[in-house]
Amino acid sequence: MGFVESDERLALRAAVAELGEKYGSEYFVEKARSGAKTDELWTEAARLGYLGVNVPEEYGGGGGGIGDLAAVCEELAAAGCPLLLMVVSPAICATIIARSGTEEQKRHWLPQFAEGTVKMAFAITEPDAGSNSHRITTTARRDGDGWVLNGQKTFISGVDEVDAVLFVARTADQKGTLRPSLFIVPTDTPGFTWTPIEMEIVSPEKQFVCHLDDVTLPYEALIGDEDGGLTQLFAGLNPERIMAAAMGAGIARLALGKAVTYAGQREVFKVPIGAHQGIAHPLAAAKIELELARLMGQKAAWLYDSGDDLGAGETANMAKYAAAEAAVHCVDQAIQTHGGNGLTTEYGVGMLSGTVRLMRIAPVSREMVLNYVAQHSLGLPKSY
């Protein structure tokens, strides 16, 4: 049993951190406030091989695991560039295709993920289903040699900058039972439209409501086969939680770093404010909470990459919960440490609060994580 990452992983982190520092918070925030995209950072990260570290080598990727991609995500976030589409496109979509796609789908899509020349969004959440993915009403029915999709999704990230969206819909088996299936829908498909959701979060990546009105697709748009169901779906949801935990840890590191720098430099009553336990102890506690969350995230990634989907499911949920809580506490304490400066644009701390607060809600709420742990880890009766 080891608790230290490999030399290769540490080298990857260092290289990505250097790239992130080249762009930094000012670049990210300027793009967000101007309505622009982080295309330059995405393109350079792809050129350096960072976006394809988890894609199998035979399809042009680095041949690593979700732990490597999570390290990339965390380091960019820690540098002030939390790329939400990293969670969605290479982590969820590329992983699902790599694990469940047909050989033709893998040959077509995975090299593009590895090169960073394609972006794909993921659509599961619906207005009336919320966290209950078993109640989704988006349907796909067979129509000759293809499919017809109808339905609506909400809070779908980055639709305006992707090439396709991986939709979760329900298909009927031979007995008429509805089950989840996954479909790739190019964004220029007739009948597929989307509308933006105005958000209070500072991010270049926007949220959308997606509408499917008699969208016609070829049979090959279905990922894998018609009997994949939940197995194919959860191939992407565990990596989503692991990546969300990594992003939360990165933002927490960013906020904590700002707070420590300020506490060491700001002098009141003739000494740095960091010399006072009222400042130092909350920051130390936040550091402990953050490092514990990072360990759980790395454990979840290791289990997933080892093929232990059951163990990864439990730890990925725990890691996401822990990282969200740590991120909220780190950002809150960073604001408190800065005093009034914590809410100024100059110091760039206050604008992190909306992002980390969202992490308690998405991609799975803290309450649903607690439900999962109570039922599956503790063996308590199901409460929902």
CORCORSUL-V248064 format. One record per residue. N is the residue number from 1. RES is the residue in three letters. SS is DSSP state (~ for helix, > for strand, _ for the rest). Layout:
n & res & ss
N & RES & SS
N & RES & SS
This chain:
n & res & ss
1 & MET & _
2 & GLY & _
3 & PHE & _
4 & VAL & _
5 & GLU & _
6 & SER & _
7 & ASP & ~
8 & GLU & ~
9 & ARG & ~
10 & LEU & ~
11 & ALA & ~
12 & LEU & ~
13 & ARG & ~
14 & ALA & ~
15 & ALA & ~
16 & VAL & ~
17 & ALA & ~
18 & GLU & ~
19 & LEU & ~
20 & GLY & ~
21 & GLU & ~
22 & LYS & ~
23 & TYR & ~
24 & GLY & ~
25 & SER & ~
26 & GLU & ~
27 & TYR & ~
28 & PHE & ~
29 & VAL & ~
30 & GLU & ~
31 & LYS & ~
32 & ALA & ~
33 & ARG & ~
34 & SER & ~
35 & GLY & _
36 & ALA & _
37 & LYS & _
38 & THR & _
39 & ASP & ~
40 & GLU & ~
41 & LEU & ~
42 & TRP & ~
43 & THR & ~
44 & GLU & ~
45 & ALA & ~
46 & ALA & ~
47 & ARG & ~
48 & LEU & _
49 & GLY & _
50 & TYR & _
51 & LEU & _
52 & GLY & _
53 & VAL & _
54 & ASN & _
55 & VAL & _
56 & PRO & _
57 & GLU & ~
58 & GLU & ~
59 & TYR & ~
60 & GLY & _
61 & GLY & _
62 & GLY & _
63 & GLY & _
64 & GLY & _
65 & GLY & _
66 & ILE & ~
67 & GLY & ~
68 & ASP & ~
69 & LEU & ~
70 & ALA & ~
71 & ALA & ~
72 & VAL & ~
73 & CYS & ~
74 & GLU & ~
75 & GLU & ~
76 & LEU & ~
77 & ALA & ~
78 & ALA & ~
79 & ALA & _
80 & GLY & _
81 & CYS & _
82 & PRO & _
83 & LEU & _
84 & LEU & ~
85 & LEU & ~
86 & MET & ~
87 & VAL & ~
88 & VAL & ~
89 & SER & ~
90 & PRO & ~
91 & ALA & ~
92 & ILE & ~
93 & CYS & ~
94 & ALA & ~
95 & THR & ~
96 & ILE & ~
97 & ILE & ~
98 & ALA & ~
99 & ARG & ~
100 & SER & ~
101 & GLY & _
102 & THR & _
103 & GLU & ~
104 & GLU & ~
105 & GLN & ~
106 & LYS & ~
107 & ARG & ~
108 & HIS & ~
109 & TRP & ~
110 & LEU & ~
111 & PRO & ~
112 & GLN & ~
113 & PHE & ~
114 & ALA & ~
115 & GLU & ~
116 & GLY & _
117 & THR & _
118 & VAL & _
119 & LYS & _
120 & MET & >
121 & ALA & >
122 & PHE & >
123 & ALA & >
124 & ILE & _
125 & THR & _
126 & GLU & _
127 & PRO & _
128 & ASP & _
129 & ALA & _
130 & GLY & _
131 & SER & _
132 & ASN & _
133 & SER & ~
134 & HIS & ~
135 & ARG & ~
136 & ILE & _
137 & THR & _
138 & THR & _
139 & THR & >
140 & ALA & >
141 & ARG & >
142 & ARG & >
143 & ASP & >
144 & GLY & _
145 & ASP & _
146 & GLY & >
147 & TRP & >
148 & VAL & >
149 & LEU & >
150 & ASN & >
151 & GLY & >
152 & GLN & >
153 & LYS & >
154 & THR & >
155 & PHE & >
156 & ILE & >
157 & SER & >
158 & GLY & _
159 & VAL & ~
160 & ASP & ~
161 & GLU & ~
162 & VAL & _
163 & ASP & _
164 & ALA & >
165 & VAL & >
166 & LEU & >
167 & PHE & >
168 & VAL & >
169 & ALA & >
170 & ARG & >
171 & THR & >
172 & ALA & >
173 & ASP & _
174 & GLN & _
175 & LYS & _
176 & GLY & _
177 & THR & _
178 & LEU & >
179 & ARG & >
180 & PRO & >
181 & SER & >
182 & LEU & >
183 & PHE & >
184 & ILE & >
185 & VAL & >
186 & PRO & >
187 & THR & _
188 & ASP & _
189 & THR & _
190 & PRO & _
191 & GLY & _
192 & PHE & >
193 & THR & >
194 & TRP & >
195 & THR & >
196 & PRO & >
197 & ILE & >
198 & GLU & _
199 & MET & _
200 & GLU & _
201 & ILE & _
202 & VAL & _
203 & SER & _
204 & PRO & _
205 & GLU & _
206 & LYS & _
207 & GLN & >
208 & PHE & >
209 & VAL & >
210 & CYS & >
211 & HIS & >
212 & LEU & >
213 & ASP & >
214 & ASP & >
215 & VAL & >
216 & THR & >
217 & LEU & >
218 & PRO & >
219 & TYR & ~
220 & GLU & ~
221 & ALA & ~
222 & LEU & >
223 & ILE & _
224 & GLY & _
225 & ASP & _
226 & GLU & _
227 & ASP & _
228 & GLY & _
229 & GLY & ~
230 & LEU & ~
231 & THR & ~
232 & GLN & ~
233 & LEU & ~
234 & PHE & ~
235 & ALA & ~
236 & GLY & ~
237 & LEU & ~
238 & ASN & ~
239 & PRO & ~
240 & GLU & ~
241 & ARG & ~
242 & ILE & ~
243 & MET & ~
244 & ALA & ~
245 & ALA & ~
246 & ALA & ~
247 & MET & ~
248 & GLY & ~
249 & ALA & ~
250 & GLY & ~
251 & ILE & ~
252 & ALA & ~
253 & ARG & ~
254 & LEU & ~
255 & ALA & ~
256 & LEU & ~
257 & GLY & ~
258 & LYS & ~
259 & ALA & ~
260 & VAL & ~
261 & THR & ~
262 & TYR & ~
263 & ALA & ~
264 & GLY & ~
265 & GLN & ~
266 & ARG & _
267 & GLU & >
268 & VAL & >
269 & PHE & _
270 & LYS & _
271 & VAL & >
272 & PRO & >
273 & ILE & ~
274 & GLY & ~
275 & ALA & ~
276 & HIS & _
277 & GLN & ~
278 & GLY & ~
279 & ILE & ~
280 & ALA & ~
281 & HIS & ~
282 & PRO & ~
283 & LEU & ~
284 & ALA & ~
285 & ALA & ~
286 & ALA & ~
287 & LYS & ~
288 & ILE & ~
289 & GLU & ~
290 & LEU & ~
291 & GLU & ~
292 & LEU & ~
293 & ALA & ~
294 & ARG & ~
295 & LEU & ~
296 & MET & ~
297 & GLY & ~
298 & GLN & ~
299 & LYS & ~
300 & ALA & ~
301 & ALA & ~
302 & TRP & ~
303 & LEU & ~
304 & TYR & ~
305 & ASP & ~
306 & SER & _
307 & GLY & _
308 & ASP & _
309 & ASP & ~
310 & LEU & ~
311 & GLY & ~
312 & ALA & ~
313 & GLY & ~
314 & GLU & ~
315 & THR & ~
316 & ALA & ~
317 & ASN & ~
318 & MET & ~
319 & ALA & ~
320 & LYS & ~
321 & TYR & ~
322 & ALA & ~
323 & ALA & ~
324 & ALA & ~
325 & GLU & ~
326 & ALA & ~
327 & ALA & ~
328 & VAL & ~
329 & HIS & ~
330 & CYS & ~
331 & VAL & ~
332 & ASP & ~
333 & GLN & ~
334 & ALA & ~
335 & ILE & ~
336 & GLN & ~
337 & THR & ~
338 & HIS & ~
339 & GLY & ~
340 & GLY & ~
341 & ASN & ~
342 & GLY & ~
343 & LEU & ~
344 & THR & _
345 & THR & _
346 & GLU & _
347 & TYR & _
348 & GLY & _
349 & VAL & _
350 & GLY & _
351 & MET & _
352 & LEU & ~
353 & SER & ~
354 & GLY & ~
355 & THR & ~
356 & VAL & ~
357 & ARG & ~
358 & LEU & ~
359 & MET & _
360 & ARG & _
361 & ILE & _
362 & ALA & _
363 & PRO & _
364 & VAL & _
365 & SER & _
366 & ARG & ~
367 & GLU & ~
368 & MET & ~
369 & VAL & ~
370 & LEU & ~
371 & ASN & ~
372 & TYR & ~
373 & VAL & ~
374 & ALA & ~
375 & GLN & ~
376 & HIS & ~
377 & SER & ~
378 & LEU & _
379 & GLY & _
380 & LEU & _
381 & PRO & _
382 & LYS & _
383 & SER & _
384 & TYR & _
